Amino acid sequence: MQKILFGIAAVCAILATSALAQEKLAVGDNVPDFKLPYATKDTIVFEGMSSRDLAGKTYVLAFYPADWSGGCTREVCTFRDALADFDELNVTVLGVSVDSPFSHRKWAREENLNFKLLSDQTHKFGKAMGVYNEERGVFSRSTFVIGPDGKVKYVDYDYSVRDNQDFEALKATLAVE
């Protein structure tokens, strides 16, 4: 009986480790196909937005842990306040979290957000992007720039909102594009 329990424990440990060890994307990789519902401050679109809808466009995917949290609010408000800069560069900004479209819409209204918030409640896209934190059940704060060809042009798996350094690095990368 002890051998069986040890064997089960070993299998569980291997499965847990493999679930945590996600492939991370690098510059030059193709963004995985996705189709996710989204919300704005005015609407919810359950049919969603897909990578095909964005083909030929440059866009930012800003993954964040959760609506309503302090750091995430700071992050999305920074994007909100600088959206004109992104528009000038013809870059679409998209927030992505595990929260529901209903939470997104309410939060977008509260913070007067002017861009779409994608909802990945199955975590499938977040896992494919290498940002899902299995232990916490949320996405790690990470930012990607996807080019018109569907390839990753920039990635920051350790995006920080403590200061504007990472945000400025993202903007500088886009200005060079």
BELKALIN-V143759 format. One record per residue. N is the residue number from 1. RES is the residue in one small letter. OMEGA is omega in whole degrees, 0 to 359 (999 if undefined). Layout:
# BELKALIN-V143759
n = {N	N}
res = {RES	RES}
omega = {OMEGA	OMEGA}
This chain:
# BELKALIN-V143759
n = {1	2	3	4	5	6	7	8	9	10	11	12	13	14	15	16	17	18	19	20	21	22	23	24	25	26	27	28	29	30	31	32	33	34	35	36	37	38	39	40	41	42	43	44	45	46	47	48	49	50	51	52	53	54	55	56	57	58	59	60	61	62	63	64	65	66	67	68	69	70	71	72	73	74	75	76	77	78	79	80	81	82	83	84	85	86	87	88	89	90	91	92	93	94	95	96	97	98	99	100	101	102	103	104	105	106	107	108	109	110	111	112	113	114	115	116	117	118	119	120	121	122	123	124	125	126	127	128	129	130	131	132	133	134	135	136	137	138	139	140	141	142	143	144	145	146	147	148	149	150	151	152	153	154	155	156	157	158	159	160	161	162	163	164	165	166	167	168	169	170	171	172	173	174	175	176	177}
res = {m	q	k	i	l	f	g	i	a	a	v	c	a	i	l	a	t	s	a	l	a	q	e	k	l	a	v	g	d	n	v	p	d	f	k	l	p	y	a	t	k	d	t	i	v	f	e	g	m	s	s	r	d	l	a	g	k	t	y	v	l	a	f	y	p	a	d	w	s	g	g	c	t	r	e	v	c	t	f	r	d	a	l	a	d	f	d	e	l	n	v	t	v	l	g	v	s	v	d	s	p	f	s	h	r	k	w	a	r	e	e	n	l	n	f	k	l	l	s	d	q	t	h	k	f	g	k	a	m	g	v	y	n	e	e	r	g	v	f	s	r	s	t	f	v	i	g	p	d	g	k	v	k	y	v	d	y	d	y	s	v	r	d	n	q	d	f	e	a	l	k	a	t	l	a	v	e}
omega = {179	180	180	180	178	179	178	179	180	179	179	179	179	179	180	179	182	178	181	183	179	174	176	179	178	175	181	178	174	174	178	176	177	170	186	172	179	176	168	179	184	189	170	179	183	177	170	177	183	175	177	177	184	180	180	181	171	180	177	170	181	178	180	185	188	170	171	180	185	181	181	176	177	182	184	177	175	176	179	184	181	185	178	177	179	178	178	180	182	181	178	177	178	172	180	173	180	183	182	175	180	176	179	183	181	180	179	176	182	184	180	181	186	177	185	175	180	182	179	183	177	180	184	181	179	177	180	179	178	184	184	177	184	183	182	180	180	176	171	180	184	182	180	166	179	182	181	180	179	180	177	179	183	177	175	181	180	182	183	176	180	176	182	184	182	177	179	177	177	180	179	178	180	181	180	184	999}
